[in-house]
Each structure stands twice: as C-alpha cells, then as structure tokens.
Amino acid sequence: MLAWSNNPFGKFTFIKEDIADKSVITQTFEAYKPNIVINFADQAEVRYSIDNLDAYTQSNVIGFYNILESRRLFRVIVDGDNVI
C-alpha cells in the first residue's frame, strides 16, 4: 500500500504489511491520515488464484475491502469533496 499524506517526511510512504489484517490497515490510516491510497497488493496471476484460492481471496477480496472500509471510516476525500 502506498499512502500519500501531508507528513513532514516526504510526499508518500510505502507500507509493506498484510492488507488482510484489518488492524494494520486501521493503524496505518490513523497514523498517516492519507489523502490518497494505492493498493499494489493484488494477486493478478490466474493460475496462482486457482491454485491458491485462500491467498488470492485474502489479498484481493478481504484486503481490498479493508482498504475501502478504512477510506470510508477515516473519510478520505476523493475528487475534491466526494467521500467514498
């Protein structure tokens, strides 16, 4: 996950964590208060998703849901004034 925020250390922060761990995502949003979040944690390979359905589901479904839910709870602003 890449979090852009108005932090004193730079324009962005790369966070290497398990996005399926909801507490990690919540702590990250609390700590960094990001303006933009980019998820690089998807499992894109079809063969891998068939052979490793649990890992695929944890990353692509549960992890992405955790990011979306944290965006909603922490009211991350998108497109000026629309909150997702």
Secondary structure, DSSP 4 states (H G I P E B T S, - for coil): -EEEEEETTEEEEE--S-TT-HHHHHHHHHHH--SEEE-------HHHHHHTHHHHIIIIIIIHHHHHHHHHHTT-EETTTEE-
